[in-house]
Amino acid sequence: MRKLLALVLASLMLVGLLAGCGGDNGSTGGDDTIKLGWMGSLTGDQAAYGTCESQTLKLLVEKKNAEGGILGKQIELICYDTKGDAQEAVNVAKRLCAQDKVCGIIGPNASGQCIAIQSVLNEYHISDMSTVATNEKVTVQDGVLQEYNFRVCFLDPEQGRIAGTFVYDNLGFDKVAILYDVNDDYGQGLKDNFVKVFEGKGGTIVAEEKYNGGDADFTAQLTTIRDSGAQLIFTPIFYQDFIMIHKQARTLGMDLPMLGGDGCASEVLFDAAEAVDGSYVINHVSLVDPSTESWRQEYGARWNGAKMELNGYMAYDAFLTWCAAVEKAGSADAEAIAKAYTEIEVTGITGTIKLDPATHNPVGKSGVVEQIDGANRTYKFVASVAAG
């Protein structure tokens, strides 16, 4: 009986994984489909990002299929939850490549996960188009091009340049404290690049505090920062920690503004609207740009009023880029699609996507900085800063 129960539970878990995009994805099987994989965090601290990515792709695939699909075939979208974990991302990548036999992958939504799956992509010769993985090592590691990793987002050096320029030139601050997760590739890379730019302009890092992912008490670090004379706290972290740090800082009587990277920009912030009010986030696109209002409304109508996250915009552009590569390749051949990525140019929702063959990174992308308006539960556009 125990063995039978175990088999039943295992089957149910597999069904849950296959339904990872949030229910029936409208896909069809068989030879008349082109299989596209997606992986990302549907559970864990980054679930809001992964959920928005998967729902965006589901909507886009539905629309594309209704128009006739691509190359005369319907798109079959296969989604899996990485649970925000690098090892689970490896497991998912193997499943998509070996079992599902996709011709390409979009996601995952974090640098550490993208770096972790490189060996799987190399083994199966299947490309991945990352949405928001900004660490340099995603596409070029130790000077070696990662042949099957691509991305539609700017990189940490560019995001660090945006952050350092904004703080020193736009805000006029020359004393900054830093608080980051020492075990996170994204946070480490962004921190290093911010320091390089900020100090190069004449700024001073008056405190550099670290913590381990999963920590919930930041009192010691914040106390040190409070006594450091900092004018702002730079937090290259993700939105859940961003919220906790703000709440604890306010409890300690600290009213310093904070600047988060693109990992902090989320609608979830407004669950702590009073605490985060007045702080800033860096983004790839303005979350309140009037030109994208119709897309936000369409997404909300499809998903019961859900708000559009940054990742939805990036997934949108990743999908457009994948479609263009498939059309350029003229088939669902994974190698041909990977080759086509550097031969196309796409006008996306976040700008022009043209990938450099030497780095697999988009050329000439800029970023924006927005301030959190807690009272009105929205963002205020502050500045557009060149990433290059």
N, C-alpha and C positions, 0 to 999 in steps of 0.2 A: 504493500500500500504506500509506504514512504517513497519507494522508487517511482511509482506511478504519479504521486503528487509532485515529485521533483520534476518529472518530465512535463507535466501540465504547466507548472510555474515557469519552466524554461521556455515553453512555447508561447506563453502569454507575454513574457519579457521580449521575445523576438518580435511579436506582433506590435508591441509598444514602440520598439525601435524603428520599425518600418513605417510607423505612423508619426514619426518624429516631427513632421512639419506642422503638426497641429490638426490632425484629422485627415480625411480623405483628400489627397492632393490632386485628384482629377486626372491622374496619370493612367496611361494604358500600357500594357506590356506587348511583347512580340517584336518581330523584325521591322515593323513599320515605325518604330520609335527611335529617338536619339536620347541616350541616357545621360543626364546631368546630375552630378552629385553635389550635395551641400553638407557641410559639417559646421557646427557651432554650439555655443552654450545655451541650451534650452533650460537648464537647471543650474543652480549655483549663483555666485555673486554677479555674474555677467548675463544672467538669463534675459534681461530686458533687451540687450543688444541682439543676442542670438534669436530670440523670438521675433523681433522686428525683421531681421534678415530673412529668416525662413518664410515669414508671412509675405514679405515683399516679393520674394522669388516665386512663391506659390501664385500670387496675383499676376505677376508678369508672365509666368508660364501659361496660366489660364488664358490670358489675353492673346498671347502669341499663338497658342494652339487654336483659339477661336478664329484667328486670321488665316489659319492653314498650316501653322507650324513653321518648320524650317527645313529647307531642301525637300519639301513635299512630305515631311514626316512630322509626327507629333513628338513633343518633348516629354520625356518621362523624368520627373524630378524625384530624386531619392535623397532623403534627409536623415541625418543621425545627430544625436546629442553627444557632444564631447564632454559635457559636465564641467567645462572650464578647466579640464585636466590634460596635461601634455601627453601622458601615457594613453589616456582614453582616445585622444586625437589620433595617435598612432594606430590603435586598434580599429578605429573607424575608417581611417585611410586605407588600411589593408582590406577591410570589408568592402569598401566602395570599389577598389581596384580589382581585387581577386574574385570576389563573389558577385558583385553587382555589375562589374565590367562597364563602368561609366567611361565616357570619352573625355571627361574633364570634371574638375571640382571647383566650387566656389566656397570661400571661407578658409579656415576658421577665423573667428573674430579676435584673435590675440596673437602677438608675436611669438610667445613661447611655444604655442601649439603649432604654428606654421614652421618654425625652425625644427621642431621635433619630427615632423612628417617628411622631411626632405629625403631621407633614405628610402622611404616607401615609394615616393614619387619617382625617384631614380630607378628603383627596381622594376617598376611597371611601366615606365615611360609615359606617365599620365600627368598632365599639368594641373596646377592649382592656381586660381586667381584669388588672391587675398583681398579682403575688403578694407580692413583697418589695421593690418599688422605693419607697424611703422619702424621696427628695429632693423638696422642695416643688414644684419645677418640673415634675414629672411631670403634675400635674393643673392647676396654676395657675402661669402664667409671666408675669412682669411685670404682674401684676394681671389677666391675661386667662385665663378658664376654658378649659381644653383640653377641648372638647366631647365627644371620644370616648375620653378616657383616664380610667380609674377604677382603684381599688385596694382591697384588703381589709386592708392593713397600716397600722400607725401611721406617722407622718411623722418626719423628722429632728428637728424642734423638740421633738416629744414624746419621741423616743428620747434626745435631748440632755438633756432635763429628767430623764429616768429616770437617765441616767448621772451627771449632775452631782449630783443629789439623793443617789444611792446612795453616791458617793465621799465627799461632804462629811458627810452626815447619818448614814449607816449605818456606813461605815468610819472616819469621823472624820479623814480625811486633808485637809490644807489646802495641800499642795504636790504638784503633778502635772506630769509631762512629757507631751508629745504627740508621736507619730510617725505620719505619714500620707502617703498617695500624693497629691501635689500636683495630679495630672492627673485624679483621679477625682471625679466629681460627688457620689457617695455620701459619700466620705471628707471632702471639703471641707465639705459641708453639715452633716454630723454633728459635725465638729470645731468649726465656728463656733457651733453651738447648745450644745454642751457648754461651751465657754468662757464663753458668755453666762450660763449658769445657775451654773456653778461659781464664777466670779468674783463674780457677784451675791450669792452666799452668803458671800463673804469669802475664798474660796480664791485661790491664786496659781499661775499657769502659770510654772514655773521654767525650762522649755525647750520650744520648739516646733520640732521637727525634721521635715523633709520629704524625700521621695525620689520618683523617677520610676518608674511601673509598669514592671516588668521588671528592676529593679535586684535584685542578689543579695547585695550587700555592704553591710551596715548598720553597719559598725564605727565609722565617724566619728560618725554620729548617736548611736549607743549610748554612745560614750565621752563625748560632751558631756552626755548625760543622766545617766550614772553620776556625773559630777562636779557635778551641779546641785542635789543635795539632794532630789530627787523621792522621794516615798513610793510612787508608782504611775505606771505609764505607760499613758496612754489611747491606744488604737490603733484608730481608726475605719477598718479595712481589711478584707480578705478572708482566709479561713482559711489559704491557702498562705503568704502573707507573714507572717501571725501565727505560723505554725510556724517559719519561717526566722528571724524576729526573736528568738523565744524561744531557739532553739538558739544563736544567736550571742551573745545576752546572757548565757546561762549559761556559755559559753566564756570570756567576759570576766569571769567571777566575779560577775555581777549576779544577785541573787535577788529583785529587785523583782517584785511581782505586776503583771500587766497586765490591763486591762479592754478587751475588744473589743466592738464593736457586733454586731448580728444577723448581719453578714457573716462573723463569726468562728465562730459556733456550728455545728459540724459533727462528725460521727463521725470524720472524717479526722484530727481533732486527736489521737486516741488512737494514731495511728502515731508520734507524738512525745510519748507520755504522760508520760515523766519530765520533759521540758523544760517542758511547759505546765502541769504540776501546780500547783494553788494559784491560778491566774489565774481571771479571771471573764469571762463573756459575758452580754450583754443579749439577751433573746429575746422573741418575741411570745407564747409559750406554754411552759410547762415541758416539757422533753424527757423528764422522768421522772414526769410526772403519772399516777397510777394510773388515772384515768378514761379515759385514751387508750391503755391497755395493749392492749385488744382490737384496736384499729386497728393498732397497731404489729405485733402478732402476725399479723394478716391480711395486712398488707403483706409481712412477712418470709416468710410461707408462700407467697405468690404469686411472690416474687422471690428464691427460693433463699437465704433467710436474710439478705437485705439489711437494713441498719439504716435506720430512718426519720430523715430529715433534717428540719430546720425547714421547708424548702420543701414537703415533702409535706403538712404540716399546712395551709400557706397555699394550696397548690393545691387541697386538699380543700375549703376554704371558698370559693375562687374558683369552683370547679365548682358547688357548691351555689347560689351566688349567680347564676351564669349560668343554671342550670336554672330557678330561681325567676323570673328575668327573662323567659325564653322562655315560660314558662307564663303570666306576667302579660301578655305581648305577645299571646299566643294564636297566634303564627306564628313563622316563622324570618326575618321581616323585620328586617334589621339596624338600621334606624332605630328601629323599635318596641322592639327589645331594649335599645338604648342609652337610650331614654326610660324604660323600665321599671326600670332599675337604681336610680333614685332614688325609686321608688315602692314598693319592697319592703323587708321586714325578714326576715333569715335568722338562725337560731340555728346557729352553726357550731362547729367544734371549738376555735376560738380566741376564742370569745365571740360576741356579737351583732353582726351586720353590718347597719348601716343607713347608707346613703350620703347625705351632705349635698348637696342639689341645687346649692348655691352653690360647692362645692369638689370634689365627687366623692370625698371622703375619708370613711372610716368615723368615726362619732361615738362618743366615749366609750371608746375602747379603752385598756387598761392593758398593762403589760409586766412581765416578771420578770427577775431576775438570778440566774444559777446559777454555782456554782464548779466548776472542772474537777477531778475526782478521778482523777488519772492512775493511781494504784495500782490502782484498781478499774475503770478504763476506763469511767467514767460521769460524770454530773453530780450535784451536790448543790444542791437548791433553797435559795436564800439569802433572797430577798425578793421581794415583789410591790410594785411601785411604780406609783402612778397616773401615767398619761401626760399627763392633762389638768391 
